């Protein structure tokens, strides 16, 4: 009997959790401000049954030192932009930052899940939420995970919310 209850309990947990994992989102949604961070974008499905063939993510202002992780079978294109003010990090003068990462040319079937990762240094803005708008490109169509909630609105109220990260106090642990 306990085996039936355990299986039923597990099924209930999975059913309750699955809607939250219906979007492209960050694996960790909290991190200390001004810290090094490994962002992992989770892609749980394709576009209406069509395989994912690309993922583009915008890197928000203040996020610097961004380096994507290579994915076998995928090509990576990085777009950069000049910083308004150069910044000094560990004695190195930084004059530009990554603004977009584009993974393309792969093939992630709709029935599979995968992760796209990069590392970066987060801005020193504790208590703020930063957004990483993403466009999931599929063999047929695309899904634009770019919606950012208005003041007083919750991301859960949006159809296609942008992946988000809440910056905590400096030196505090993430999620």
ChimeraX commands (.cxc) that place a marker at each C-alpha (Angstrom):
marker #1 position 0.00,0.00,0.00 radius 0.5
marker #1 position 2.82,2.43,0.82 radius 0.5
marker #1 position 4.25,1.84,-2.65 radius 0.5
marker #1 position 0.93,3.00,-4.18 radius 0.5
marker #1 position 0.84,6.06,-1.93 radius 0.5
marker #1 position 4.45,6.87,-2.75 radius 0.5
marker #1 position 3.81,6.59,-6.48 radius 0.5
marker #1 position 0.65,8.69,-6.18 radius 0.5
marker #1 position 2.50,11.28,-4.11 radius 0.5
marker #1 position 5.32,11.41,-6.63 radius 0.5
marker #1 position 2.83,11.80,-9.50 radius 0.5
marker #1 position 1.12,14.67,-7.67 radius 0.5
marker #1 position 4.45,16.41,-7.10 radius 0.5
marker #1 position 5.46,15.98,-10.74 radius 0.5
marker #1 position 2.09,17.25,-11.98 radius 0.5
marker #1 position 2.29,20.25,-9.67 radius 0.5
marker #1 position 5.86,21.03,-10.78 radius 0.5
marker #1 position 5.44,20.54,-14.52 radius 0.5
marker #1 position 3.58,23.80,-15.31 radius 0.5
marker #1 position 6.43,25.74,-13.68 radius 0.5
marker #1 position 8.85,24.04,-16.05 radius 0.5
marker #1 position 6.85,24.79,-19.20 radius 0.5
marker #1 position 8.95,27.86,-20.04 radius 0.5
marker #1 position 12.57,28.48,-20.93 radius 0.5
marker #1 position 13.91,29.57,-17.54 radius 0.5
marker #1 position 17.04,29.79,-15.43 radius 0.5
marker #1 position 17.83,26.73,-13.32 radius 0.5
marker #1 position 18.69,29.05,-10.41 radius 0.5
marker #1 position 16.58,32.17,-9.97 radius 0.5
marker #1 position 18.53,33.81,-7.10 radius 0.5
marker #1 position 22.20,34.77,-6.77 radius 0.5
marker #1 position 24.32,37.21,-4.74 radius 0.5
marker #1 position 24.85,40.63,-6.31 radius 0.5
marker #1 position 28.36,41.29,-7.70 radius 0.5
marker #1 position 29.13,37.55,-7.80 radius 0.5
marker #1 position 30.35,35.16,-10.45 radius 0.5
marker #1 position 27.35,33.20,-11.70 radius 0.5
marker #1 position 26.78,30.14,-13.87 radius 0.5
marker #1 position 23.51,30.71,-15.71 radius 0.5
marker #1 position 21.82,27.56,-16.96 radius 0.5
marker #1 position 18.89,28.12,-19.31 radius 0.5
marker #1 position 16.60,25.08,-19.31 radius 0.5
marker #1 position 14.75,24.30,-22.54 radius 0.5
marker #1 position 12.03,21.74,-21.69 radius 0.5
marker #1 position 10.33,21.36,-25.09 radius 0.5
marker #1 position 10.18,22.53,-28.69 radius 0.5
marker #1 position 7.58,24.77,-30.36 radius 0.5
marker #1 position 4.24,22.98,-30.76 radius 0.5
marker #1 position 5.99,19.68,-31.50 radius 0.5
marker #1 position 8.74,21.18,-33.67 radius 0.5
marker #1 position 12.39,20.65,-32.59 radius 0.5
marker #1 position 14.44,23.52,-31.16 radius 0.5
marker #1 position 17.22,24.53,-33.56 radius 0.5
marker #1 position 18.43,27.72,-31.88 radius 0.5
marker #1 position 18.32,29.76,-28.68 radius 0.5
marker #1 position 19.15,33.47,-28.48 radius 0.5
marker #1 position 19.46,35.17,-25.12 radius 0.5
marker #1 position 19.95,38.86,-24.37 radius 0.5
marker #1 position 22.40,39.68,-21.61 radius 0.5
marker #1 position 21.15,42.56,-19.44 radius 0.5
marker #1 position 23.12,45.74,-18.75 radius 0.5
marker #1 position 25.54,45.38,-15.87 radius 0.5
marker #1 position 26.22,41.69,-16.49 radius 0.5
marker #1 position 29.86,41.44,-17.59 radius 0.5
marker #1 position 32.55,38.88,-18.35 radius 0.5
marker #1 position 29.98,36.66,-20.08 radius 0.5
marker #1 position 31.33,33.42,-21.61 radius 0.5
marker #1 position 28.99,30.79,-23.09 radius 0.5
marker #1 position 29.67,27.08,-22.66 radius 0.5
marker #1 position 30.26,25.20,-25.92 radius 0.5
marker #1 position 27.64,22.64,-26.95 radius 0.5
marker #1 position 28.64,19.85,-29.31 radius 0.5
marker #1 position 26.65,20.18,-32.54 radius 0.5
marker #1 position 25.75,23.84,-31.92 radius 0.5
marker #1 position 27.42,26.97,-33.29 radius 0.5
marker #1 position 27.75,29.94,-30.92 radius 0.5
marker #1 position 27.68,33.57,-32.05 radius 0.5
marker #1 position 28.39,36.32,-29.50 radius 0.5
marker #1 position 27.29,39.92,-30.04 radius 0.5
marker #1 position 29.06,42.61,-28.02 radius 0.5
marker #1 position 28.56,46.33,-27.44 radius 0.5
marker #1 position 30.78,49.12,-26.12 radius 0.5
marker #1 position 30.23,50.07,-22.49 radius 0.5
marker #1 position 29.22,53.68,-21.81 radius 0.5
marker #1 position 31.99,53.80,-19.18 radius 0.5
marker #1 position 34.97,51.41,-19.09 radius 0.5
marker #1 position 35.19,49.39,-15.88 radius 0.5
marker #1 position 38.15,47.90,-14.06 radius 0.5
marker #1 position 37.99,44.26,-13.02 radius 0.5
marker #1 position 41.01,42.80,-11.25 radius 0.5
marker #1 position 43.31,45.28,-12.95 radius 0.5
marker #1 position 41.86,44.72,-16.43 radius 0.5
marker #1 position 40.08,47.56,-18.23 radius 0.5
marker #1 position 36.81,46.30,-19.75 radius 0.5
marker #1 position 35.43,48.43,-22.60 radius 0.5
marker #1 position 32.75,46.14,-24.05 radius 0.5
marker #1 position 30.32,43.49,-22.87 radius 0.5
marker #1 position 28.42,40.59,-24.37 radius 0.5
marker #1 position 24.86,41.68,-25.21 radius 0.5
marker #1 position 23.58,38.50,-26.87 radius 0.5
marker #1 position 24.47,34.82,-27.12 radius 0.5
marker #1 position 23.09,32.82,-30.03 radius 0.5
marker #1 position 23.30,29.02,-30.04 radius 0.5
marker #1 position 22.28,27.76,-33.50 radius 0.5
marker #1 position 22.41,24.79,-35.83 radius 0.5
marker #1 position 21.59,22.10,-33.30 radius 0.5
marker #1 position 18.57,19.84,-33.15 radius 0.5
marker #1 position 16.72,19.35,-29.87 radius 0.5
marker #1 position 13.61,17.20,-30.46 radius 0.5
marker #1 position 10.39,18.38,-28.79 radius 0.5
marker #1 position 10.35,15.30,-26.54 radius 0.5
marker #1 position 13.84,16.04,-25.15 radius 0.5
marker #1 position 15.15,18.56,-22.62 radius 0.5
marker #1 position 18.51,20.35,-22.71 radius 0.5
marker #1 position 20.46,23.14,-21.02 radius 0.5
marker #1 position 22.37,26.10,-22.44 radius 0.5
marker #1 position 24.91,27.61,-20.04 radius 0.5
marker #1 position 27.16,30.62,-19.64 radius 0.5
marker #1 position 29.16,32.25,-16.86 radius 0.5
marker #1 position 29.17,35.95,-16.02 radius 0.5
marker #1 position 29.71,38.48,-13.26 radius 0.5
marker #1 position 26.47,39.94,-11.95 radius 0.5
marker #1 position 25.84,43.63,-11.25 radius 0.5
marker #1 position 26.11,45.08,-7.74 radius 0.5
marker #1 position 22.38,45.78,-7.35 radius 0.5
marker #1 position 21.07,43.73,-4.41 radius 0.5
marker #1 position 17.29,43.40,-4.29 radius 0.5
marker #1 position 16.74,43.86,-8.03 radius 0.5
marker #1 position 15.49,41.40,-10.62 radius 0.5
marker #1 position 17.33,41.17,-13.91 radius 0.5
marker #1 position 15.87,39.59,-17.04 radius 0.5
marker #1 position 17.44,37.51,-19.79 radius 0.5
marker #1 position 14.93,37.66,-22.69 radius 0.5
marker #1 position 15.28,34.57,-24.87 radius 0.5
marker #1 position 14.01,33.50,-28.27 radius 0.5
marker #1 position 13.62,29.79,-28.81 radius 0.5
marker #1 position 13.93,29.09,-32.54 radius 0.5
marker #1 position 12.37,25.91,-33.85 radius 0.5
marker #1 position 12.34,24.13,-37.21 radius 0.5
marker #1 position 8.78,25.48,-37.55 radius 0.5
marker #1 position 8.18,28.73,-35.69 radius 0.5
marker #1 position 9.63,30.25,-32.56 radius 0.5
marker #1 position 8.66,31.17,-29.02 radius 0.5
marker #1 position 9.70,34.57,-27.70 radius 0.5
marker #1 position 10.35,34.28,-23.93 radius 0.5
marker #1 position 10.67,38.06,-23.65 radius 0.5
marker #1 position 7.79,39.31,-21.48 radius 0.5
marker #1 position 8.84,41.32,-18.43 radius 0.5
marker #1 position 6.23,41.94,-15.74 radius 0.5
marker #1 position 4.96,45.47,-15.21 radius 0.5
marker #1 position 5.11,47.02,-11.74 radius 0.5
marker #1 position 2.86,44.99,-9.43 radius 0.5
marker #1 position 2.56,42.14,-11.91 radius 0.5
marker #1 position 3.91,38.61,-11.38 radius 0.5
marker #1 position 5.88,36.61,-14.00 radius 0.5
marker #1 position 3.40,33.76,-13.45 radius 0.5
marker #1 position 0.71,35.99,-15.00 radius 0.5
marker #1 position 2.60,36.18,-18.30 radius 0.5
marker #1 position 2.24,33.79,-21.25 radius 0.5
marker #1 position 5.93,33.89,-22.26 radius 0.5
marker #1 position 7.97,35.36,-19.38 radius 0.5
marker #1 position 11.65,36.19,-19.81 radius 0.5
marker #1 position 14.00,34.13,-17.63 radius 0.5
marker #1 position 14.74,36.16,-14.49 radius 0.5
marker #1 position 17.28,36.31,-11.69 radius 0.5
marker #1 position 16.81,38.00,-8.30 radius 0.5
marker #1 position 20.00,39.55,-6.94 radius 0.5
marker #1 position 20.48,39.00,-3.23 radius 0.5
marker #1 position 22.91,40.58,-0.78 radius 0.5
marker #1 position 26.60,40.42,-1.71 radius 0.5
marker #1 position 28.25,37.29,-0.39 radius 0.5
marker #1 position 24.92,35.51,0.29 radius 0.5
marker #1 position 24.29,32.06,-1.13 radius 0.5
marker #1 position 22.04,31.52,-4.16 radius 0.5
marker #1 position 18.97,29.32,-4.34 radius 0.5
marker link #1:1,2 radius 0.2
marker link #1:2,3 radius 0.2
marker link #1:3,4 radius 0.2
marker link #1:4,5 radius 0.2
marker link #1:5,6 radius 0.2
marker link #1:6,7 radius 0.2
marker link #1:7,8 radius 0.2
marker link #1:8,9 radius 0.2
marker link #1:9,10 radius 0.2
marker link #1:10,11 radius 0.2
marker link #1:11,12 radius 0.2
marker link #1:12,13 radius 0.2
marker link #1:13,14 radius 0.2
marker link #1:14,15 radius 0.2
marker link #1:15,16 radius 0.2
marker link #1:16,17 radius 0.2
marker link #1:17,18 radius 0.2
marker link #1:18,19 radius 0.2
marker link #1:19,20 radius 0.2
marker link #1:20,21 radius 0.2
marker link #1:21,22 radius 0.2
marker link #1:22,23 radius 0.2
marker link #1:23,24 radius 0.2
marker link #1:24,25 radius 0.2
marker link #1:25,26 radius 0.2
marker link #1:26,27 radius 0.2
marker link #1:27,28 radius 0.2
marker link #1:28,29 radius 0.2
marker link #1:29,30 radius 0.2
marker link #1:30,31 radius 0.2
marker link #1:31,32 radius 0.2
marker link #1:32,33 radius 0.2
marker link #1:33,34 radius 0.2
marker link #1:34,35 radius 0.2
marker link #1:35,36 radius 0.2
marker link #1:36,37 radius 0.2
marker link #1:37,38 radius 0.2
marker link #1:38,39 radius 0.2
marker link #1:39,40 radius 0.2
marker link #1:40,41 radius 0.2
marker link #1:41,42 radius 0.2
marker link #1:42,43 radius 0.2
marker link #1:43,44 radius 0.2
marker link #1:44,45 radius 0.2
marker link #1:45,46 radius 0.2
marker link #1:46,47 radius 0.2
marker link #1:47,48 radius 0.2
marker link #1:48,49 radius 0.2
marker link #1:49,50 radius 0.2
marker link #1:50,51 radius 0.2
marker link #1:51,52 radius 0.2
marker link #1:52,53 radius 0.2
marker link #1:53,54 radius 0.2
marker link #1:54,55 radius 0.2
marker link #1:55,56 radius 0.2
marker link #1:56,57 radius 0.2
marker link #1:57,58 radius 0.2
marker link #1:58,59 radius 0.2
marker link #1:59,60 radius 0.2
marker link #1:60,61 radius 0.2
marker link #1:61,62 radius 0.2
marker link #1:62,63 radius 0.2
marker link #1:63,64 radius 0.2
marker link #1:64,65 radius 0.2
marker link #1:65,66 radius 0.2
marker link #1:66,67 radius 0.2
marker link #1:67,68 radius 0.2
marker link #1:68,69 radius 0.2
marker link #1:69,70 radius 0.2
marker link #1:70,71 radius 0.2
marker link #1:71,72 radius 0.2
marker link #1:72,73 radius 0.2
marker link #1:73,74 radius 0.2
marker link #1:74,75 radius 0.2
marker link #1:75,76 radius 0.2
marker link #1:76,77 radius 0.2
marker link #1:77,78 radius 0.2
marker link #1:78,79 radius 0.2
marker link #1:79,80 radius 0.2
marker link #1:80,81 radius 0.2
marker link #1:81,82 radius 0.2
marker link #1:82,83 radius 0.2
marker link #1:83,84 radius 0.2
marker link #1:84,85 radius 0.2
marker link #1:85,86 radius 0.2
marker link #1:86,87 radius 0.2
marker link #1:87,88 radius 0.2
marker link #1:88,89 radius 0.2
marker link #1:89,90 radius 0.2
marker link #1:90,91 radius 0.2
marker link #1:91,92 radius 0.2
marker link #1:92,93 radius 0.2
marker link #1:93,94 radius 0.2
marker link #1:94,95 radius 0.2
marker link #1:95,96 radius 0.2
marker link #1:96,97 radius 0.2
marker link #1:97,98 radius 0.2
marker link #1:98,99 radius 0.2
marker link #1:99,100 radius 0.2
marker link #1:100,101 radius 0.2
marker link #1:101,102 radius 0.2
marker link #1:102,103 radius 0.2
marker link #1:103,104 radius 0.2
marker link #1:104,105 radius 0.2
marker link #1:105,106 radius 0.2
marker link #1:106,107 radius 0.2
marker link #1:107,108 radius 0.2
marker link #1:108,109 radius 0.2
marker link #1:109,110 radius 0.2
marker link #1:110,111 radius 0.2
marker link #1:111,112 radius 0.2
marker link #1:112,113 radius 0.2
marker link #1:113,114 radius 0.2
marker link #1:114,115 radius 0.2
marker link #1:115,116 radius 0.2
marker link #1:116,117 radius 0.2
marker link #1:117,118 radius 0.2
marker link #1:118,119 radius 0.2
marker link #1:119,120 radius 0.2
marker link #1:120,121 radius 0.2
marker link #1:121,122 radius 0.2
marker link #1:122,123 radius 0.2
marker link #1:123,124 radius 0.2
marker link #1:124,125 radius 0.2
marker link #1:125,126 radius 0.2
marker link #1:126,127 radius 0.2
marker link #1:127,128 radius 0.2
marker link #1:128,129 radius 0.2
marker link #1:129,130 radius 0.2
marker link #1:130,131 radius 0.2
marker link #1:131,132 radius 0.2
marker link #1:132,133 radius 0.2
marker link #1:133,134 radius 0.2
marker link #1:134,135 radius 0.2
marker link #1:135,136 radius 0.2
marker link #1:136,137 radius 0.2
marker link #1:137,138 radius 0.2
marker link #1:138,139 radius 0.2
marker link #1:139,140 radius 0.2
marker link #1:140,141 radius 0.2
marker link #1:141,142 radius 0.2
marker link #1:142,143 radius 0.2
marker link #1:143,144 radius 0.2
marker link #1:144,145 radius 0.2
marker link #1:145,146 radius 0.2
marker link #1:146,147 radius 0.2
marker link #1:147,148 radius 0.2
marker link #1:148,149 radius 0.2
marker link #1:149,150 radius 0.2
marker link #1:150,151 radius 0.2
marker link #1:151,152 radius 0.2
marker link #1:152,153 radius 0.2
marker link #1:153,154 radius 0.2
marker link #1:154,155 radius 0.2
marker link #1:155,156 radius 0.2
marker link #1:156,157 radius 0.2
marker link #1:157,158 radius 0.2
marker link #1:158,159 radius 0.2
marker link #1:159,160 radius 0.2
marker link #1:160,161 radius 0.2
marker link #1:161,162 radius 0.2
marker link #1:162,163 radius 0.2
marker link #1:163,164 radius 0.2
marker link #1:164,165 radius 0.2
marker link #1:165,166 radius 0.2
marker link #1:166,167 radius 0.2
marker link #1:167,168 radius 0.2
marker link #1:168,169 radius 0.2
marker link #1:169,170 radius 0.2
marker link #1:170,171 radius 0.2
marker link #1:171,172 radius 0.2
marker link #1:172,173 radius 0.2
marker link #1:173,174 radius 0.2
marker link #1:174,175 radius 0.2
view
